Amino acid sequence: MKQKRQVCILLPNKQHLDCTIRVKATGHEVLSSVLKQLCVSELQVFGLTVVRDNEYLFLDLDQKLSKYFGKKWSRGSTTVPFVIFLRAQYYVQSGQLILSSKVQQLYYAELRQKVLRSQSHHQEALYFQLAASALQAEVGDLEQRERNNEEKRQEMKHRQYFLPEDYFPSWLIKRRGRDYLLQHCPVLHSELKGLSRSQARLQFIKEASGLQDTPITFYRMRQDKKEGGSVIRLGVTLKGVCIFQEVEGKLFLLFDLSWADVDRFTFQGSRFDITAVGSLCLPKLVYYTYSAFHSKHILKHLSDSHRFHINNRDAVDYIQQLEDMQANRFCKEAYICDTVCLRQRLQSSSYTSSMSDCIAAVETACAKEEEEEDVTDLQYTLSTLWFMFTMAEFELCVDEPEESFVDNPAELSWLAELLHDVPVDGPLVFPSSSWTAVTMEMKQVLRRRADKGVSLD
């Protein structure tokens, strides 16, 4: 047993794994034990960490564990295990990049805990969406209880099926109050009815990536070499690095750099330099870590994160294309549905009213023609009917799949039939002889008017 050490690996879901390894073991042996006990082939987004100077540092798996635990590891203990943490080393925007369902659940569990510690006060609405997604993932569909005479009591029981402290940050509970959260969160939860638990987890992962301080690993630095200077937080994010200044416990963003914006990271001892690309015209950013040991591990994490980003870039683009295609399909279905409603509305209102107005105007015109036989009135009436028909065609063109021309005589044959007192209940397409009869009649009227010496203007 003197050549063995007991190691306890704490998981994000508050469970733990125990393993016994050699004194001279490296991080690879611990990783192999974790993979074997979890029954997965790889951890993908996770890494093994230890706490050093109140900060999590990811293990270099090629290094011996004695380098991280120091003299305590050499002396050993058969009763007190050495503690290693399994934490997310790389963050993803889509949970579909995580192939193993067990690893995906562990990633979801870590995000759940980070959301409870989040301080993004300006993103309050997002916390309600996250709580609803988490409830759907953990509780399932919200059961609708039947109302009875004790409606109020049943409603209160219905509202208190979860504890706000398990789904909301403490500052948000203090701001809104527990009753407010118990009243409104079930409404959002009920809207996710039918969503499977695995889909709800994926939705939570995607939504949590939108929080400013959740999909990020922080490293504490100083702006000056001297102790007591301004505290700087270097954050490793999905797409690069963010640099915050900590003032009275609050973080203020100074720089948000994508991987493409960074030229290089370098360190010398505790000094850590960040050089941006020349096009940004930023000076070299110089900060100070706790030690050269910290600088080395921070640099390795940054390098590994950039490599992970490059290796998964094509997969991220492919998943985004699939999501866009799915979103477009939903939009198309909604558009078709709206078009059907529009067609029904037009048929019941605009089309009917236009036809009624047209018929009434024709009847009035025919009566005037029989009484006065005035060509000017007839021209005005035909012009009015032409305008009304054109407007009716304009209203109906929304529903017509084919292009139509208003100067086609066949399209106006129904107007000729109306002028000759023919019912409009029949088909809209009539022989062209009807249109010819109207044309001949107008020519005769105009010829008689010309014989009388009356101007046709």
BATOR-516922 format. One line per field, with one value per residue: x negated, y, z negated of N, C-alpha, C in turn. Coordinates in steps of 0.001 Angstrom, whole numbers. Atoms other than C-alpha are relative to their C-alpha. Layout:
residues N
neast <- (X	...)
nnorth <- (Y	...)
nup <- (Z	...)
caeast <- (X	...)
canorth <- (Y	...)
caup <- (Z	...)
ceast <- (X	...)
cnorth <- (Y	...)
cup <- (Z	...)
end
This chain:
residues 457
neast <- (-825	851	213	-1305	-658	-1442	-412	-1453	-324	-1324	-669	-880	-1328	170	419	1453	612	1213	951	1297	1028	1385	588	631	-982	-275	-1427	-611	-533	-1261	-964	-406	-915	-1264	-671	-451	-1129	-1144	-337	42	1283	729	-736	-182	82	385	1382	239	566	319	-76	1331	-148	-1422	-341	17	960	-169	1195	731	-113	1314	779	-300	-889	803	320	-1148	-340	1192	500	-1112	-102	1115	-268	-1146	-961	-881	-1371	-475	349	337	-1205	114	-1312	-314	-644	-39	1202	-405	-1441	-613	-1280	-998	279	112	1418	387	-576	-453	-1104	454	826	-918	-696	958	182	-1226	31	922	-629	-1072	601	585	-1103	-406	998	167	-281	-375	-1236	-691	-591	-960	-991	608	-22	-1316	11	864	-708	-1048	654	507	-1153	-460	1006	74	-1336	-832	-1181	-722	-1342	-1070	-915	-1392	-442	-1203	-440	1169	823	1147	950	611	882	1200	739	514	1075	1134	581	1451	567	691	1435	640	-58	265	1057	-517	-312	-1266	-1045	-128	-576	-1389	-778	-294	-1371	-13	604	-900	-1203	216	832	-803	-608	1012	228	-1114	127	935	-633	282	1439	621	988	1272	-118	9	1406	674	-481	633	1407	65	-383	1010	1155	-250	330	1315	1000	-199	905	1284	896	701	1293	242	1306	157	418	1352	779	-112	-1222	-976	-375	-1311	-219	-409	-471	140	-1006	88	-1396	-280	593	1216	278	-555	777	-853	577	-862	-96	-959	-715	-694	884	-210	698	985	289	-628	823	-179	1274	598	509	1203	1203	721	101	1338	209	1351	-244	-1389	-484	-788	-223	-983	244	-1087	426	325	-1124	-793	729	0	1337	178	-637	928	-585	869	-653	557	1331	296	-786	-1320	117	185	-1253	-958	383	-372	-1454	-329	428	-903	-1326	60	48	-1344	-827	343	-370	-1456	-611	-864	-1167	-851	-667	-988	-1143	-687	-766	-1172	-936	-577	-957	-1177	-697	-637	-1157	-1060	-485	-777	-1289	-782	-399	-1089	-1180	-490	-567	-1338	-898	-186	-886	-1367	-457	-286	-1182	-1202	-248	337	-527	-1459	-432	314	-976	-1302	79	54	-1336	-863	366	-445	-1450	-273	416	-967	-1221	283	146	-1324	-747	578	754	1073	1274	949	-293	369	1453	380	-377	937	1294	-136	-4	1357	801	-409	444	1443	230	-369	1080	1134	-244	-30	1238	750	-330	98	1351	472	-66	-1191	55	-1331	-431	-428	-1460	-623	-111	-1092	-1239	-1104	-545	-942	-1203	-768	-649	-1131	-913	207	387	1437	224	700	1459	515	541	-1076	478	411	-1084	-647	814	-162	-1297	151	808	-828	-1018	646	312	-1231	-355	938	-246	-1196	375	825	-873	-717	931	384	1407	194	844)
nnorth <- (-1213	-1179	-376	-325	-1187	-64	-1249	-189	-905	-602	-251	-1178	326	181	1358	127	1273	304	866	219	-86	68	-1251	-670	-71	-1280	-286	960	1134	-454	-136	1348	511	-727	490	1368	-4	-653	802	-840	109	-1255	-1033	-1094	-1386	-39	194	216	-1202	-56	-1360	-533	-1411	-334	-95	1283	141	1271	832	475	1445	630	-262	831	-642	-532	-1389	-831	143	-304	900	802	1203	890	592	870	242	1118	-324	-1222	67	-1217	-398	-530	-413	116	-1260	-306	-681	-711	-246	136	-664	1035	1251	1090	287	990	1221	898	-549	-166	-1206	-1121	-236	-628	-1378	-696	-172	-1083	-1268	-283	-591	-1292	-950	-435	-955	-1043	-1373	-824	-657	-599	1073	621	819	1260	916	641	1016	1088	732	804	1115	922	718	967	1057	754	368	431	-830	-507	573	-958	543	-412	-964	349	-1079	-526	-422	-783	881	829	-852	-220	1265	134	-953	284	1302	-156	-1017	-1021	22	1015	-348	-1421	-584	-585	-1415	-114	332	-1164	-1107	252	673	1401	135	-414	1078	1145	-300	-184	1026	1113	-371	277	1453	654	-231	991	1318	833	17	1089	-451	-198	-1233	-1116	-199	-679	-1381	-690	-222	-1071	-1264	-374	-556	-1426	-771	-610	520	1429	866	-688	401	-1199	51	-1259	-623	-1362	-955	-419	1071	-95	509	-1022	-785	276	1413	262	1355	469	1021	806	138	824	-480	-766	-391	-1256	-543	-790	-612	244	-1151	255	1242	-52	105	-958	487	-894	435	1244	351	1321	638	-663	-1312	175	389	1010	-60	348	-265	91	15	-335	-992	620	-1007	281	-896	37	-212	-1398	-784	-525	-1154	79	228	1309	78	645	299	816	1134	329	583	558	1231	-416	-520	1126	748	-874	-4	1297	26	-862	680	1136	-526	-447	1200	579	-864	256	1366	173	-1104	528	612	-1096	-574	967	-13	-1270	106	826	-794	-1024	663	326	-1254	-432	866	-462	-1286	269	545	-1095	-867	668	-85	-1373	-227	604	-915	-1184	354	88	-1345	-696	578	-306	-1438	-856	513	-98	-1394	-567	489	-628	-1384	-3	322	-1145	-1082	351	-160	-1451	-496	446	-797	-1330	80	125	-1242	-1171	410	-992	693	-431	768	1390	71	-155	1226	1055	-316	313	1457	467	-303	869	1353	25	49	1342	880	-293	646	1450	535	627	1413	658	498	-322	-1403	-339	-1305	-596	-425	1169	-33	1154	-261	-952	491	-45	-1354	-74	752	-819	-1067	570	607	1435	304	177	1231	962	-117	-1339	-53	61	-158	-1358	-669	-965	-1210	-595	-687	-1273	-893	-453	-925	-1279	-645	-551	-1195	-1063	-429	-865	-1269	-757	-483	-1168	-1129	-209	366	1255	-243)
nup <- (0	-5	-1390	-562	539	-198	-652	-133	-1111	180	-1281	24	515	1445	302	13	-368	765	-693	642	-1049	453	470	-1139	-1091	-660	-133	-922	752	594	-1094	-414	1014	-133	-1208	242	936	-642	-1189	-1200	-691	172	738	-955	458	1408	399	1427	608	1424	530	348	364	-128	-1414	-695	-1095	-697	52	-1164	217	-144	1208	1166	972	1111	-314	363	1424	784	1028	523	-844	339	1312	-220	1067	-349	402	-658	-1431	-721	-729	-1361	-486	-1428	-369	-1436	-463	-1220	-42	-1325	-136	-268	678	-967	-204	1005	-551	1064	790	1386	42	-211	1262	914	-458	400	1453	345	-382	974	1193	-344	-169	1345	492	-1011	445	-1157	430	-1139	-804	915	-709	-400	1143	26	-1056	453	1050	-643	-698	1009	561	-998	-73	1245	476	-1112	-265	1167	60	229	995	-170	1007	745	889	697	-1134	417	680	-1028	-802	782	-21	-1363	-184	866	-302	-81	875	-798	278	-843	-1421	-218	844	1248	-180	-707	981	876	-767	-396	1035	-296	-504	-1407	-791	63	-774	-1433	-613	-550	-1275	-1018	-5	-688	-1446	-545	53	-1164	-256	750	976	-689	-785	949	398	-1107	-30	1129	-340	-998	628	992	-700	-204	1197	-146	935	276	-765	75	1086	448	679	695	-243	511	-1022	368	593	1452	614	343	-1169	-594	-291	-1368	-264	-1378	-237	-1215	-406	-1174	-1248	218	1381	502	1108	879	1191	1155	893	1073	-262	-1280	-1146	-1071	-1185	-607	-1363	-467	-1145	-589	-288	-1167	411	818	-745	778	1455	478	1425	544	1431	303	-972	-1075	-1043	-1052	-1131	-982	-1384	-242	-502	1116	554	1454	565	624	1319	921	1311	845	644	1309	-126	-1317	-90	-482	-1363	-910	-150	-685	-1409	-577	-150	-1142	-1222	-225	-341	-1390	-836	38	-839	-1404	-370	-5	-739	-1054	642	480	-1171	-499	925	-197	-1242	286	801	-873	-884	788	270	-1247	-239	887	-513	-1204	416	565	-1113	-705	854	-56	-1318	-11	731	-835	-1106	519	335	-1249	-626	779	128	-1129	-1268	14	-40	-1317	-963	279	-452	-1457	-506	263	-904	-1345	-48	-43	-1311	-1011	153	-540	-1445	-588	161	-636	-1177	-153	-192	1023	1211	-233	82	1417	707	-355	635	1426	144	-278	1189	1103	-307	213	1441	454	-399	871	1284	-139	-538	1091	65	-1288	-230	-1336	-382	-792	-650	31	-1332	-746	-99	647	1420	232	-609	966	-8	-1125	358	941	-742	-718	989	131	1384	222	745	-835	-31	-273	-1363	-1002	-1382	-341	-729	904	-22	-1326	-34	720	-837	-1109	526	277	-1278	-549	783	-322	-1372	4	638	-953	-1068	520	113	1395	219	761	1162)
caeast <- (0	-2986	-3281	417	2481	6230	7738	11306	12664	15574	18059	20197	23383	22111	21228	17690	15445	12676	9541	6244	3149	-624	-2733	-4547	-1331	-600	2724	3341	3854	6528	8199	8227	9891	12538	13317	13604	15961	18149	18164	17299	14525	13584	14555	14375	15073	13893	10540	9088	8277	6703	7015	3834	3810	7626	7793	8612	5771	6188	3759	1109	1822	-1800	-3002	-3220	-601	-3343	-4032	-545	-238	-3829	-5164	-1729	-1749	-5125	-4139	-798	2245	4311	7399	7624	7850	6387	9127	9283	12162	13742	14613	15528	12306	13949	17382	19724	22743	24539	24746	24916	21121	20939	21438	21821	25126	23391	20816	23605	25469	22330	21841	25473	24969	21959	23788	26710	24422	22692	26050	26901	23680	24063	24117	25401	27984	28807	29937	32758	35222	32748	32702	36455	35983	33146	35254	38099	35724	34140	37561	38565	35293	35621	39383	40811	44195	46033	49169	52345	54333	58115	59699	62286	63895	60519	59122	56832	55262	54662	53141	50727	49757	49292	46999	44720	43509	39947	37676	36567	33173	32500	33126	32430	29405	29784	29704	32659	34681	33960	34926	38204	39202	39982	43737	43094	40870	43301	46106	44506	41967	44630	46194	42937	42479	45929	45064	42397	44911	44022	40307	38296	35842	32835	34100	34681	31066	29844	32012	30620	27030	27701	29434	26755	24098	25745	24968	22004	20316	21366	19560	16221	13225	11718	8117	7226	4379	3023	2561	-627	-3437	-2953	-417	2778	3049	6120	7586	7931	9945	8826	11733	11371	14630	16250	14638	11636	10699	12361	10559	12483	11550	12910	14129	15830	16806	18287	16761	16373	15456	12281	11528	13388	10998	11811	9150	8629	7948	5048	1584	-115	-249	-3619	-4824	-8051	-7804	-4641	-4406	-1764	-1571	1298	530	3450	3251	1902	5193	6765	4107	4103	999	-467	1591	-645	683	-781	210	-529	-3604	-5327	-3511	-173	-1347	-2429	920	2965	999	1572	5305	5459	3513	5704	8886	7790	6984	10386	12043	10185	10858	14595	15168	16598	18891	20172	20930	22734	24919	25691	26793	29097	30639	31098	32786	35109	35912	36640	38967	40923	41107	42373	45084	46172	46231	48430	50789	51024	51686	54627	56108	55533	57243	60273	60446	60291	62914	65309	64869	63026	64056	67725	67990	66224	68579	71634	70470	69781	73234	74966	73001	73848	77564	77503	75619	78079	80997	79366	78559	82177	83427	80916	78927	76040	72647	70700	72485	71906	68194	67978	69826	67569	64504	65796	66489	63050	61455	63535	62694	59004	59176	60964	58224	55627	57242	57598	54112	52781	54519	53950	50956	50754	50189	53273	53711	56597	56577	57509	61097	61755	61080	63764	66417	68356	68736	70369	72764	73725	74482	76887	78665	77135	76852	73365	73832	72234	68565	66389	65019	67459	67139	65501	68738	70159	67235	67634	71304	70389	67752	70197	72818	70387	69286	72900	73555	70411	71256	74761	73219	70739	73511	75273	72095	71448	67787	66560	64222)
canorth <- (0	2314	2323	3112	6231	6703	9315	10638	12207	14593	14766	17773	15908	15788	12114	10786	8009	6306	4778	3420	4310	4053	6653	7413	7527	10284	11913	9340	6588	8602	9385	5691	4794	7500	6334	2740	3539	5826	3281	5886	5978	9661	12700	15136	18453	17504	17624	16710	19608	20243	23274	25316	28685	28683	28247	25288	24186	21487	18613	18015	14300	13580	14896	12847	13541	14124	17402	18659	17358	17925	16409	15238	12816	11422	10907	9500	8549	5395	7130	10604	10481	13039	15017	15641	17418	16579	19918	21247	22220	23288	24813	24183	26023	22853	19734	17653	17952	15729	12209	10317	10805	10311	12991	15243	14808	15663	18772	19750	19228	21542	24268	23936	24722	27571	29168	29280	31239	33473	37245	38440	40830	42315	38914	38257	36914	34224	32769	32084	30252	28222	27317	26130	24015	22525	21638	19964	18001	16888	16778	16183	17471	19626	17747	19795	19134	19211	22116	21550	23501	23882	25594	27973	25296	23065	25985	26714	23043	23095	26099	24674	21556	22984	25103	28421	28012	24996	26855	30581	32580	33954	37585	36973	35333	38351	40770	39110	37088	33379	33838	35631	32802	30112	31873	32566	29796	27015	28976	28787	25166	24226	25708	22996	20172	17315	18112	15044	15237	14819	17596	19816	19235	20233	23345	24234	23829	26084	28753	28662	29434	32853	33867	36165	34476	30818	29108	30461	29382	32176	32653	35290	37680	41025	44144	45018	42842	44080	42458	44398	45755	45687	42196	40930	37890	36154	34120	31288	31206	29425	31588	33206	35087	37817	40085	41516	43880	42991	45920	45252	41752	42871	42144	44802	43700	45294	43231	40542	38838	35984	33433	35265	38507	37037	36896	35000	34230	34204	34042	34534	33506	35019	37594	36706	38610	38748	40203	41070	41148	44364	45401	45947	48505	47285	47513	44321	43302	42421	40721	38705	35267	33642	31817	30374	27116	28897	30666	27386	25676	28692	28817	25092	25486	28358	26357	23254	25353	26933	23497	22197	25176	24503	20757	21181	24168	22118	20157	23400	24823	21630	21632	25314	24572	21822	24164	26884	24422	23306	26914	27719	24723	25955	29451	28026	26049	29138	31171	28593	28581	32366	32328	29986	32324	35255	33456	32668	36258	37576	35164	36033	39805	41530	39245	39153	42865	43702	41505	42939	46493	45628	44098	47067	49520	47634	47561	51310	51919	49877	51823	55125	53949	52995	56347	58795	56884	59226	58118	60166	58484	55099	55802	56964	53843	51508	53344	53004	49316	48816	50511	48466	45264	46175	46804	43518	41772	43537	42215	38702	38414	37427	34074	33400	31160	32172	35557	37251	40228	42645	43563	40035	40072	36581	37839	40535	38324	38210	42019	41675	39069	41419	44180	41800	40730	37243	35631	35499	32097	30287	29880	32966	32072	32780	32699	35714	36438	38194	40551	41110	42019	44675	46070	46244	47923	50601	51217	51739	54196	56133	56192	57601	60193	61195	61497	64016	66106	65645	65598	62260	63915)
caup <- (0	-368	3401	3911	3472	3083	5381	5284	8483	7893	10792	11801	10770	7142	7389	7032	8293	6331	7756	6509	8523	8289	6555	9807	11844	14328	15096	17832	15261	13474	16787	17755	14458	14951	18484	17329	14448	16556	19414	22056	24634	24201	22160	25113	23368	19859	18154	14751	12439	9050	6787	6552	4738	4679	8438	10676	12933	15578	15275	17861	18246	19140	15789	12602	9967	7402	9195	8257	4693	3553	345	-756	2172	1178	-2456	-1403	-3480	-3535	-4925	-3355	473	2812	4546	8298	10026	13373	14968	18404	20158	23450	23897	26802	28105	29196	27046	30226	30444	27343	28672	25389	23565	20190	20950	22204	18918	16950	19082	18470	14713	14642	16563	14133	11204	13034	13893	10171	9559	12608	12128	15521	14065	17477	18831	16380	18970	20011	16486	16717	20022	18521	15486	17728	19845	16723	15274	18526	18536	14916	14241	17688	18855	16361	15315	15523	12386	12599	10802	8115	5302	3619	6695	4873	2721	5731	7630	4792	4687	8438	8225	5529	7309	7401	5222	6761	5074	7320	10578	10054	8804	5297	6471	8800	6021	3837	6597	7653	4621	4378	4968	8257	9510	8345	10183	13553	14095	14436	17300	19271	18247	19548	22972	23386	23129	25451	25485	24487	21617	23883	26174	23143	22053	25509	25372	21935	23183	26158	24059	21336	23945	24257	20672	20435	17458	17743	20684	19500	17395	15309	14247	11702	12592	11483	13532	11648	10414	6881	4595	3999	7521	9732	10087	13654	14743	17922	19292	21803	23776	26698	29358	27718	24567	22523	20097	17155	14380	10966	8886	5536	6614	9943	13343	16015	19541	20893	24011	25949	28359	30717	31590	34891	32981	30986	32513	29672	25935	24176	20585	18694	15097	13672	16476	19053	22368	24868	28287	30560	34357	35812	37406	33965	33021	29413	27242	25806	22782	19835	16699	13826	12545	9194	10477	13527	12739	13232	16380	17956	17301	18424	21668	22236	21639	24135	26712	26254	26437	29702	31139	30009	31718	34992	34961	34376	36643	39508	37176	35642	39101	40122	36997	37547	41113	39876	37304	39925	42283	39524	38627	42293	42513	39501	40986	44290	42536	40631	43870	45596	42655	42695	46439	45971	43384	45721	48596	46456	45303	48863	50115	47308	47430	50265	53109	52094	51472	54761	56764	55028	55675	59306	59858	58210	60328	63556	62737	62081	65324	67379	65924	66782	70288	70976	69724	71210	73864	73306	74653	72142	69238	70847	71298	67679	66498	68465	67178	63619	64104	65605	62589	60143	61952	61919	58175	57648	59637	57504	54328	55710	57190	53733	54082	57795	58557	62197	63813	65240	67596	67209	70916	71981	73355	72044	68532	68972	70561	67309	67561	70975	69619	66791	69315	71105	67906	67863	64388	62902	61282	64226	65105	65309	68771	71676	75462	77034	78966	75927	75833	79609	79128	76573	78917	81845	79690	78579	82173	83240	80406	81203	84940	84252	81964	84664	87290	85012	84930	81239	80176	78971	76474)
ceast <- (-858	-251	1304	554	1490	372	1517	258	1427	579	907	1388	-17	-229	-1529	-411	-1272	-899	-1297	-1060	-1384	-503	-581	949	93	1518	716	615	1322	1076	503	979	1364	791	576	1230	1242	474	136	-1392	-844	886	266	-226	-505	-1492	-79	-703	-340	106	-1389	150	1428	436	-102	-1020	180	-1323	-607	-118	-1332	-857	424	867	-759	-359	1119	308	-1211	-365	1112	134	-1089	245	1191	900	931	1454	562	-401	-405	1149	-373	1408	110	809	-43	-1242	274	1514	498	1349	1129	-423	-130	-1453	-507	699	569	1104	-407	-844	863	757	-919	-235	1209	-23	-944	579	1105	-562	-587	1078	452	-980	-195	429	352	1355	792	666	1058	974	-564	3	1354	83	-838	683	1079	-603	-523	1136	520	-972	30	1360	840	1174	681	1421	1017	1021	1412	407	1292	372	-1167	-1033	-1259	-1053	-729	-978	-1302	-865	-658	-1225	-1261	-584	-1512	-424	-746	-1514	-750	-90	-323	-1162	614	377	1337	1173	235	673	1498	856	389	1394	90	-541	906	1257	-256	-834	819	658	-974	-278	1104	-86	-942	587	-241	-1468	-640	-1075	-1363	23	-23	-1421	-772	418	-637	-1454	-144	330	-1063	-1239	167	-267	-1441	-1059	167	-913	-1402	-784	-862	-1344	-267	-1433	-36	-462	-1424	-716	128	1329	933	399	1381	101	555	458	-145	981	-207	1420	132	-857	-1268	-227	677	-825	895	-849	993	-55	1122	889	761	-1012	395	-865	-925	-245	710	-672	350	-1374	-708	-600	-1329	-1154	-784	160	-1426	-70	-1473	127	1475	579	672	380	1013	-203	1118	-568	-156	1178	846	-643	57	-1425	-87	586	-892	678	-922	833	-619	-1442	-207	775	1397	-64	-102	1312	1081	-296	387	1507	433	-351	928	1398	40	-25	1372	945	-256	504	1504	721	963	1263	966	772	1093	1243	788	842	1260	1049	653	1031	1283	807	722	1237	1172	583	868	1368	889	496	1167	1280	595	637	1401	995	280	956	1459	574	366	1273	1273	313	-230	639	1500	466	-292	1000	1356	13	39	1388	929	-306	472	1498	372	-343	988	1276	-201	-83	1355	765	-580	-710	-1122	-1337	-1009	213	-433	-1518	-470	292	-963	-1368	24	-42	-1391	-902	343	-468	-1512	-331	351	-1081	-1230	154	-100	-1324	-851	194	-235	-1418	-558	167	1222	-141	1406	462	358	1525	668	163	1168	1318	1165	629	1001	1291	863	750	1216	921	-116	-438	-1492	-301	-798	-1492	-434	-528	1126	-596	-314	1084	694	-781	122	1304	-78	-778	812	1029	-605	-348	1238	400	-901	212	1216	-339	-816	841	752	-918	-440	-1447	-105	-930	855)
cnorth <- (1262	504	367	1265	-49	1377	4	1037	497	368	1224	-274	-345	-1450	-65	-1407	-175	-909	-69	-60	-57	1379	794	151	1411	217	-976	-1180	360	104	-1363	-606	669	-498	-1389	-25	669	-765	867	-104	1257	1023	1240	1378	121	-207	-207	1212	-244	1461	412	1500	490	184	-1383	47	-1377	-753	-160	-1504	-718	165	-940	785	585	1457	942	-55	152	-1062	-869	-1301	-1005	-686	-940	-104	-1104	299	1202	-39	1363	316	607	285	-253	1229	202	809	828	134	-53	708	-998	-1293	-1171	-325	-1052	-1307	-920	663	210	1253	1239	344	640	1462	851	287	1130	1361	383	694	1380	1058	526	1004	1177	1361	917	662	569	-1052	-767	-927	-1371	-1008	-715	-1086	-1203	-834	-892	-1211	-1038	-803	-1041	-1174	-899	-488	-604	938	400	-530	1079	-622	527	912	-489	1162	624	469	719	-878	-883	812	265	-1255	-212	884	-404	-1394	87	1089	1026	-21	-1011	402	1463	455	712	1468	202	-341	1189	1153	-206	-618	-1413	-163	361	-1119	-1228	223	-27	-1104	-1192	318	-292	-1496	-711	174	-1003	-1410	-756	-80	-1095	552	227	1270	1220	274	730	1466	806	325	1151	1348	469	581	1494	854	476	-691	-1481	-901	597	-546	1196	-349	1381	484	1372	911	501	-1167	-20	-576	1166	876	-376	-1475	-148	-1455	-292	-1152	-700	-383	-948	389	808	279	1333	439	954	640	-167	1188	-270	-1213	-38	16	1000	-417	1068	-337	-1323	-376	-1404	-612	681	1360	-91	-458	-1081	263	-396	252	-132	120	243	1027	-733	1082	-501	1033	-180	205	1494	856	592	1207	39	-175	-1405	38	-825	-154	-952	-1063	-242	-489	-459	-1295	307	454	-1135	-734	844	17	-1314	-94	851	-683	-1166	467	476	-1189	-676	791	-274	-1374	-188	1071	-496	-629	1064	627	-931	-13	1294	-16	-839	779	1084	-604	-340	1252	503	-836	428	1318	-216	-541	1104	923	-606	91	1398	304	-587	904	1249	-283	-73	1378	781	-514	406	1488	747	-466	173	1429	621	-437	646	1433	82	-231	1179	1138	-280	192	1473	571	-381	825	1384	-41	-85	1304	1112	-328	1005	-714	370	-766	-1450	-174	86	-1279	-1130	238	-344	-1498	-575	218	-930	-1424	-129	-79	-1356	-996	212	-664	-1515	-579	-652	-1497	-733	-450	387	1482	251	1411	563	431	-1196	-11	-1177	233	929	-476	34	1381	176	-725	800	1108	-496	-797	-1517	-282	-280	-1287	-1020	190	1402	137	-226	100	1445	745	1036	1301	705	767	1345	991	562	1013	1366	733	645	1271	1153	532	909	1346	861	582	1250	1202	283	-468	-1243	200	159)
cup <- (0	1415	711	-652	340	555	127	1092	-172	1362	-103	-569	-1487	-402	39	412	-809	818	-792	1091	-626	-448	1165	1191	553	72	912	-736	-667	1067	451	-994	96	1198	-224	-902	590	1230	1251	604	-130	-691	839	-616	-1435	-184	-1497	-577	-1464	-431	-451	-230	247	1454	635	1134	631	29	1386	-187	137	-1254	-1133	-987	-1180	219	-436	-1496	-921	-1018	-587	792	-362	-1340	77	-1220	455	-324	738	1474	537	960	1344	508	1509	388	1513	369	1255	-11	1437	-2	233	-688	945	337	-980	352	-1072	-815	-1454	-145	193	-1278	-1034	383	-373	-1495	-403	378	-969	-1236	298	197	-1363	-580	957	-534	1168	-268	1171	891	-801	711	366	-1136	-107	1073	-417	-1075	600	712	-995	-629	977	83	-1226	-502	1114	199	-1297	23	-334	-950	230	-1144	-655	-902	-750	1036	-458	-669	996	845	-748	-22	1354	211	-766	232	195	-970	848	-199	872	1461	288	-886	-1207	175	714	-911	-921	723	262	-1095	414	609	1477	888	25	846	1505	660	519	1331	1142	101	788	1518	662	-20	1306	345	-862	-927	650	848	-907	-493	1094	80	-1122	331	991	-622	-987	662	270	-1217	62	-854	-310	834	62	-1189	-369	-631	-602	270	-654	1132	-252	-662	-1518	-473	-324	1161	507	384	1410	99	1489	193	1329	400	1195	1190	-193	-1469	-296	-1199	-780	-1097	-1137	-941	-999	301	1306	1145	1080	1197	567	1463	266	1316	488	242	1172	-366	-741	885	-749	-1501	-376	-1502	-329	-1509	-262	967	1165	999	1016	1090	1023	1400	253	418	-1119	-660	-1523	-502	-586	-1410	-911	-1354	-753	-713	-1370	93	1438	218	525	1451	1011	246	680	1497	676	205	1189	1316	330	416	1446	950	51	896	1485	435	132	803	1074	-579	-513	1155	519	-887	150	1264	-209	-788	839	947	-738	-311	1240	303	-876	497	1233	-357	-577	1102	763	-800	34	1349	110	-716	827	1143	-461	-296	1259	650	-718	-39	1308	1296	60	110	1352	1050	-205	486	1519	589	-202	953	1417	139	74	1370	1088	-78	585	1515	676	-82	870	1308	281	62	-1082	-1297	156	-71	-1457	-789	289	-625	-1483	-235	242	-1216	-1156	245	-222	-1477	-568	359	-882	-1353	112	455	-1080	8	1303	251	1353	282	871	539	93	1383	890	78	-679	-1488	-318	577	-973	-55	1124	-335	-961	738	760	-914	-54	-1428	-99	-739	782	-41	355	1423	1003	1392	302	766	-862	-21	1339	101	-707	846	1162	-468	-269	1291	608	-742	366	1417	57	-604	948	1124	-451	-204	-1412	-166	-846	-1187	-1209)
end
